Amino acid sequence: MPRSLKFMIGIMGCYMFFDYKRLRDGEEAKDLINELFLTLWTNHQGLFLSTSLPAYLYSATRNRIINFITHKKIEERYINSFQHYLDNTSGNTIDHLARHNEMSSFIEAEIAALAPRMRLVFELSRKTNLTRKEIAEQLNISEETVKAQMHNALRIQSKAHLD
C-alpha cells in the first residue's frame, strides 16, 4: 500500500473519530467523512490550500458537522411544528368534516325537493358549470327563464337554510 494512501486512511480515521465524538452517530460520521473525501477527490484539480492539509480537513469537517447539526435542528423544528398542528387540529378537522357532510346532505335533499325543471336548471348551472345561454340552448327555453329558475332555486335554498 502506498505511503500516501496509508496517510490518508490514518487522517480519515482521526476525522471519523472527531465526527463521532460530536455527532454520537457512527454512520453519520462515516457519511460526512466519505462525502468530504469524495468532494476533495472530485475537486482536487481546482483545490488551492492556503493552510496545511490537516488544518483544511479539520475546518472542512467542522463546517460539515455544523451544517449537519443545523439541518437536524431545522428538521426537528419542522417535525415539532407539524406535530403541534396535527395535535391541535385533529379534533377540529373531524368535527368540520362531519358538519360539512351534514350540510352537503341537507343541500342535496333541498335540491331534490325542487320542482323537476327548476332542479334540472340548477344542477346544469352549479354541477356542470354551464352558462345561462348554454342551459337555455340545451333545454330550448329562454335565458330569462333560466335566470328566473336559478333565482327561485337559490331563494328556496337560502330560505330552507335559514329555517
TORNU-260764 format. One record per residue: y, x, z of N, C-alpha, C in turn; residue in three letters. Coordinates in steps of 0.1 Angstrom, whole numbers, padded with zeros to 4 digits, always signed. Each point is the difference from the previous one (the first is absolute). Example, Ala and Ser with C-alpha at 12.3 -4.5 7.8 and 13.67 -1.06 7.14 Angstrom:
2
-0057+0132+0078+0012-0009+0000+0012+0009+0000ALA;+0011-0004-0007+0011+0009+0000+0011-0008+0008SER;
***
This chain:
163
-0012+0009+0000+0012-0009+0000+0012+0009+0000MET;+0010-0003-0009+0012+0009+0000+0008-0001+0013PRO;+0007+0011+0003+0007+0001+0012+0011-0011+0001ARG;+0007-0002-0011+0011-0010+0000-0005-0014+0003SER;-0012-0003-0005-0006-0013+0002-0004-0002+0015LEU;-0005+0011+0006-0003+0000+0014+0013-0002+0009LYS;+0010+0006-0005+0013-0001+0007+0005-0014-0001PHE;-0001-0007-0012+0005-0014-0001-0009-0009+0008MET;-0013+0002+0000-0009-0009+0008+0004+0002+0015ILE;+0003+0012+0005+0004+0002+0013+0013-0007+0004GLY;+0010+0001-0009+0012-0007+0002-0002-0015+0000ILE;-0008-0004-0010-0003-0015+0000-0006-0005+0013MET;-0009+0008+0006-0006-0004+0012+0010-0001+0011GLY;+0009+0010+0001+0011+0000+0010+0009-0012-0001CYS;+0004-0003-0012+0009-0012-0002-0008-0013+0002TYR;-0013+0000-0003-0007-0012+0003-0001-0002+0015MET;-0002+0010+0008+0000-0001+0015+0014-0004+0004PHE;+0011+0005-0005+0014-0004+0003+0001-0015-0003PHE;-0004-0005-0012+0001-0014-0003-0008-0008+0010ASP;-0012+0004+0003-0009-0008+0009+0007-0001+0013TYR;+0006+0010+0006+0006+0000+0013+0012-0011-0001LYS;+0007-0001-0011+0011-0009-0001-0005-0014-0003ARG;-0010-0002-0008-0004-0013-0005-0011-0006+0008LEU;-0009+0008+0006-0012-0004+0007-0009-0008-0009ARG;+0000+0004-0012-0009-0006-0010-0004+0010-0010ASP;-0013+0004+0001-0005+0011-0008+0001-0003-0015GLY;-0004-0012-0004+0000-0003-0014+0014+0000-0006GLU;+0010-0005+0007+0014+0000-0004+0005+0014-0001GLU;-0004+0009+0010+0004+0014-0001-0005+0007-0012ALA;-0013-0003-0003-0006+0006-0012+0007-0005-0013LYS;+0003-0013+0000+0007-0006-0012+0013+0007-0002ASP;+0008+0001+0011+0013+0006-0001-0001+0015-0005LEU;-0009+0007+0005-0001+0014-0004-0005+0001-0015ILE;-0010-0008-0003-0005+0000-0014+0012-0004-0010ASN;+0008-0010+0004+0011-0004-0009+0010+0011-0001GLU;+0003+0007+0011+0009+0011+0000-0005+0011-0009LEU;-0012+0004+0001-0006+0011-0008-0001-0004-0015PHE;-0003-0013-0002-0001-0005-0014+0014+0001-0006LEU;+0010-0004+0007+0014+0001-0005+0004+0014-0002THR;-0004+0009+0009+0003+0014-0003-0006+0005-0012LEU;-0013-0004-0002-0007+0005-0012+0006-0006-0013TRP;+0003-0012+0000+0005-0006-0013+0015+0004-0003THR;+0007+0004+0011+0014+0004-0002+0002+0015+0002ASN;-0011+0008-0001+0002+0014+0004+0008+0008-0011HIS;+0001-0005-0012+0008+0007-0010+0015-0001+0003GLN;+0005-0011+0005+0014-0002+0003+0003+0002+0014GLY;-0009+0005+0008+0002+0001+0015+0008+0013+0003LEU;+0011-0001+0006+0007+0012+0005+0001+0000+0015PHE;-0006+0009+0006+0001+0001+0015+0011+0009+0005LEU;+0009-0006+0008+0011+0008+0005-0004+0006+0014SER;-0012-0005+0005-0005+0006+0012-0015+0004-0002THR;-0006+0004+0010-0014+0004-0001-0009-0012-0003SER;-0012+0002-0005-0009-0011-0003-0004-0007+0013LEU;-0003+0007+0011-0003-0008+0012+0011-0008+0005PRO;+0013+0005-0001+0011-0008+0005+0002-0012-0009ALA;-0002+0002-0014+0001-0011-0009-0011-0011+0003TYR;-0012+0005+0002-0011-0010+0003+0003-0007+0013LEU;+0005+0007+0010+0003-0007+0013+0010-0011-0002TYR;+0011+0003-0007+0011-0010-0002-0005-0011-0009SER;-0008+0003-0010-0005-0011-0009-0010-0009+0008ALA;-0008+0006+0008-0010-0007+0009+0008-0009+0009THR;+0010+0006+0007+0008-0008+0010+0007-0011-0007ARG;+0005+0002-0012+0007-0011-0007-0010-0011-0004ASN;-0012+0004-0004-0010-0010-0004-0004-0009+0012ARG;-0001+0007+0012-0004-0007+0012+0011-0010+0004ILE;+0013+0005-0001+0011-0009+0004+0000-0012-0010ILE;-0001+0002-0013-0001-0011-0009-0011-0009+0003ASN;-0012+0005+0003-0012-0008+0003+0003-0009+0012PHE;+0005+0006+0011+0003-0007+0012+0010-0011-0002ILE;+0011+0004-0008+0010-0010-0003-0005-0012-0008THR;-0009+0003-0009-0006-0010-0008-0009-0009+0008HIS;-0007+0006+0009-0009-0008+0009+0008-0009+0009LYS;+0012+0005+0005+0008-0009+0009+0006-0012-0008LYS;+0004+0003-0013+0004-0011-0008-0011-0010-0002ILE;-0012+0005-0003-0011-0010-0002-0003-0008+0013GLU;+0001+0006+0011-0002-0007+0013+0011-0010+0002GLU;+0012+0003-0003+0011-0010+0002-0002-0011-0010ARG;-0004+0002-0012-0003-0010-0009-0011-0009+0004TYR;-0011+0006+0005-0011-0008+0005+0003-0008+0012ILE;+0008+0006+0009+0004-0007+0012+0009-0012-0003ASN;+0009+0002-0010+0009-0010-0004-0007-0011-0007SER;-0010+0003-0008-0008-0010-0007-0008-0008+0010PHE;-0006+0007+0010-0008-0006+0010+0009-0010+0008GLN;+0012+0004+0004+0009-0008+0007+0004-0013-0008HIS;+0002+0002-0013+0002-0011-0009-0012-0010+0000TYR;-0012+0005-0001-0012-0008+0000-0001-0007+0013LEU;+0002+0007+0011-0001-0006+0013+0009-0012+0002ASP;+0012+0002-0005+0011-0010+0003+0000-0011-0010ASN;-0007+0001-0012+0001-0010-0010-0013-0008-0002THR;-0011+0005+0005-0013-0006-0003+0000-0015+0004SER;+0005-0003+0012+0000-0014+0005+0009-0008-0008GLY;+0012+0005-0003+0010-0007-0008-0005-0002-0014ASN;-0007+0009-0006-0005-0001-0013-0010-0011-0001THR;-0009-0001+0009-0010-0011+0000+0007-0013+0002ILE;+0009-0001+0009+0008-0013+0002+0007-0003-0012ASP;+0007+0009-0006+0008-0002-0013-0010-0005-0011HIS;-0011+0006-0001-0010-0003-0010-0005-0015+0002LEU;-0002-0003+0012-0005-0014+0004+0011-0010-0004ALA;+0012+0003+0004+0011-0009-0003+0002-0001-0015ARG;-0001+0011-0007+0001+0000-0015-0010-0009-0006HIS;-0013+0002+0004-0011-0009-0005+0002-0014+0003ASN;+0005-0003+0012+0002-0014+0004+0011-0006-0009GLU;+0011+0007-0002+0011-0004-0008-0004-0002-0015MET;-0008+0009-0005-0005-0001-0014-0009-0013-0001SER;-0008-0002+0009-0009-0012+0000+0009-0013+0000SER;+0010+0000+0009+0009-0011+0001+0008-0002-0014PHE;+0005+0010-0006+0007-0001-0013-0009-0005-0011ILE;-0013+0005+0000-0009-0004-0010-0003-0015+0002GLU;-0002-0004+0012-0002-0015+0002+0011-0008-0004ALA;+0013+0005+0002+0011-0008-0004+0001+0000-0015GLU;-0003+0011-0007+0000+0000-0015-0010-0010-0005ILE;-0012+0000+0006-0010-0009-0004+0004-0015+0002ALA;+0008-0002+0009+0005-0014+0003+0011-0005-0010ALA;+0005+0009-0008+0011-0004-0010-0007-0009-0010LEU;+0009-0007-0007-0004-0008-0011-0006+0009-0011ALA;-0011-0005-0008-0007+0010-0009+0010+0007-0009PRO;+0009-0007-0007+0009+0006-0010+0009+0010+0007ARG;+0005-0004+0012+0009+0009+0008-0007+0012+0004MET;-0012-0001+0005-0009+0011+0004-0002+0010-0011ARG;-0003-0006-0012-0002+0009-0012+0012+0008-0003LEU;+0012-0007+0000+0012+0007-0003+0003+0011+0010VAL;-0002-0003+0013+0002+0009+0011-0009+0012-0001PHE;-0013-0002-0003-0010+0011-0001+0003+0009-0012GLU;+0004-0006-0011+0003+0008-0012+0012+0009+0003LEU;+0010-0006+0007+0012+0008+0003-0003+0011+0011SER;-0006-0003+0010-0002+0009+0012-0012+0009-0002ARG;-0011-0005-0005-0012+0008+0000-0002+0008-0013LYS;+0005-0005-0011-0001+0007-0013+0013+0006-0005THR;+0011-0003+0008+0013+0005-0002+0005-0003-0014ASN;-0002-0012-0005+0005-0004-0013+0014-0005+0002LEU;+0009+0001-0010+0013-0005+0001+0001-0015-0003THR;+0011-0006+0003+0001-0014-0002-0002-0004-0015ARG;+0005+0009-0009-0002-0003-0014-0015+0001-0004LYS;-0007+0010+0005-0014+0002-0003-0008-0012+0006GLU;+0003-0005+0012-0007-0011+0005+0003-0012-0008ILE;+0012-0002-0004+0004-0012-0008-0007+0000-0013ALA;-0001+0011-0007-0007+0001-0012-0015-0002+0002GLU;-0006+0005+0010-0014-0001+0003-0004-0015+0003GLN;+0009-0007+0007-0004-0014+0005+0007-0010-0009LEU;+0007+0004-0010+0007-0009-0009+0010-0010+0007ASN;+0008+0006+0009+0010-0007+0007+0013+0008-0001ILE;+0011-0006+0004+0013+0006-0001+0002+0010+0012SER;+0009+0010-0002+0003+0010+0010+0006-0007+0012GLU;+0007-0011-0002+0007-0007+0011-0011-0007+0009GLU;-0011-0005-0007-0011-0006+0008-0007+0011+0008THR;-0002+0012-0005-0006+0011+0007+0009+0003+0012VAL;+0013+0001-0002+0010+0003+0010-0001-0010+0011LYS;+0000-0013-0004+0000-0011+0010-0014+0001+0008ALA;-0011+0002-0007-0013+0000+0007+0000+0012+0010GLN;+0005+0011-0004+0001+0012+0009+0009-0003+0012MET;+0011-0006-0002+0009-0003+0011-0006-0010+0010HIS;-0007-0010-0006-0007-0009+0009-0011+0006+0008ASN;-0008+0009-0007-0011+0006+0007+0005+0009+0011ALA;+0010+0008-0003+0006+0009+0011+0006-0008+0011LEU;+0006-0012-0003+0006-0008+0010-0011-0006+0009ARG;-0011-0004-0006-0011-0005+0008-0007+0011+0008ILE;-0001+0012-0005-0006+0011+0007+0009+0004+0012GLN;+0013+0000-0002+0009+0004+0011+0000-0011+0011SER;+0000-0012-0004+0000-0011+0009-0013+0000+0009LYS;-0012+0002-0007-0013+0001+0007+0000+0012+0010ALA;+0007+0011-0005+0000+0012+0009+0008-0002+0012HIS;+0011-0008-0001+0009-0002+0011-0007-0010+0010LEU;-0008-0008-0005-0007-0010+0009-0010+0007+0008ASP;
***
